[in-house]
Amino acid sequence: MVGNFRADSGNGAVYVFNRDAASGWKMETKISPPGPVTGRNSGFGSSLILRGDTALIGASTTAAPAPCGCSRVTRQAAAGIP
């Protein structure tokens, strides 16, 4: 997983990669921020924690009315894509 908090005009995104023995690393899917975080400079993908098949994706923002942050938890599906 690779987080890019500046992707999509500042909304942020996380990209999920899988390694294929024949062709190397391949992007499988892109995770976009959920509704409440959506917005320019949301910071989605600014931090990632991986443990087993679970990922915690951080979003920190300085948006009004007060600076705050949130996180999203996602788990790997049986097919290998969250």
N, C-alpha and C positions, 0 to 999 in steps of 0.2 A: 504494500500500500504506500502511496505517495500523496501527501497533502499539498495543495496549492491554494493558499488563502486569497490569492489575487485572481484566480481563474474566473471566467464568466463575468467580466466587468466588475470584479471585486466581490462577488457573492461567495466565491470559494468552492472547492470541490476536492474529492479524494478519488484517486485512481487506483483500481485493484489490478494487479498483475499476477499472472501465473507463469511458471517456467515450463516450457515444452522442450523435451530433450532434443527434438529434431530442429526446432527453429529458434530456441532461446526464449527470452522474456516476451510475453504477449499481453497487451492490455485486455482485460476481460470485461470490465464495467467501470462506470463512473458513478460515484455517490454524490448527489447534490444536497445542499442544506434543506432541512425541513421548513415548512411554512413560516413559523414564528421567527426564524433566524434570517430568512431571506431578506436581502437588502444589501446595498452597496457597503463594502467594508465590514461585513459581518464577521470576518475572521475564520469562517468555517474551514477546517482543515489545517489550522495553524498548529495543532498538536495532535499526535496520535499515540495511543498505547495499544499494543497488541499482546494478547495472551491466549494461546491456543487458537480456538476458532472465533474468538471474540475481539472486537475492536471498539475502543472508546475514541471518538472523534471530537476534538475540542473546537469551540468557536468563542472568540473573545471579541467584544465590540465596544466601541466608545460612543455608540449612538445615544441620542437624547431619549428620554429625559435623564437617565443616569447610566454610567458605564456598568456593564454587566457581562455575563458570559453564560454559556450553556454547553452541554455535551450531548452526543448522540451515541447510543450503544447499538452495534450491529453484530450479528453472528453469521458465520459462513453457512450457506445452505448446503444441502446434501450434494448438489451438483458442483459445488466449489465456488459459487458466486454469491456474495451477500445480497 
